[in-house]
Amino acid sequence: MGELPPATVLAAGLGERRLLLVLDNFEHLATAGPAVAALLAACPGVAALVTSRSRLRVGGACPAGAAPGAAAAG
């Protein structure tokens, strides 16, 4: 039996766990979009919070804008 793909191993490890996957500056990893979407489909308890300077154009995305250089109040 050959080695399983890393995405399959990750999905199996996450299983039914409930967790938040945070991916910051995703514009640098845009080609990984389909892999992230497949992971989210395989693991219904996983939610993703993704930041990007460019629109992701994926189903289920909720775009929210911020002014360049804006800092959190507090």
N, C-alpha and C positions, 0 to 999 in steps of 0.2 A: 504494500500500500504506500503511495507517495505522500509527500508532505502536503498538508492542506493550505490553501491560500490564506494569507494573513487576515483578510476581511472575514472569511468563514470562521476562523478561530476567534476573532474578536466578537462577532455576532453570537457565537455559541457561549462565550464567556460572559457576555452581558445578559443573555437570556431574557428573562422577564423582569430584571431589575429596573427600578425607577430611578433615573438620574438625568442630570442636565449636562449636555456636552457643549462646552464653550469653545468656539473657534473664532479667534480674533485675527483681523487683517486677512480675511479669506481671499481677497483679490490675488494674493500670491499663490493660492492653492486652487484656483478656479477649476482646473482640470480634474480635481478630486470631487467635484460636485456630484457626479453620478454615484460614486462610491459612498459618499455620505448619505445620499438619498436612499440607496439600497440598504445601508445600515439602519437607518431610521425605519424603513419599511419592515425589516426583519426583527426589529426590537421595538415593539409598540410602547414600552415603558420609557424609552429614551426620547428626550426632547433636545432640540438644538437651539442655541443662541449664537448667531453668526454675525460678525461685523465685517463690513467691507466698504471700501471707498467707491466701489462700482456696484451697480444693481446685479443681483444674482440671477434673476429671471428663472426662478424655480417655483413649482407649485407649492402652496402653503406658506410662501414667504409673506411677511408683513413689513413692508418697507417703512422706515421711520428716518426722517432726515435730521441732521444736526448741522449747525453753522460751523464752518471750518474754524478750528482753534477753540471751539466752545468748551468751557470747563464746567464740571458739575458744581452746582451751588452747594455751599456747606462749609 
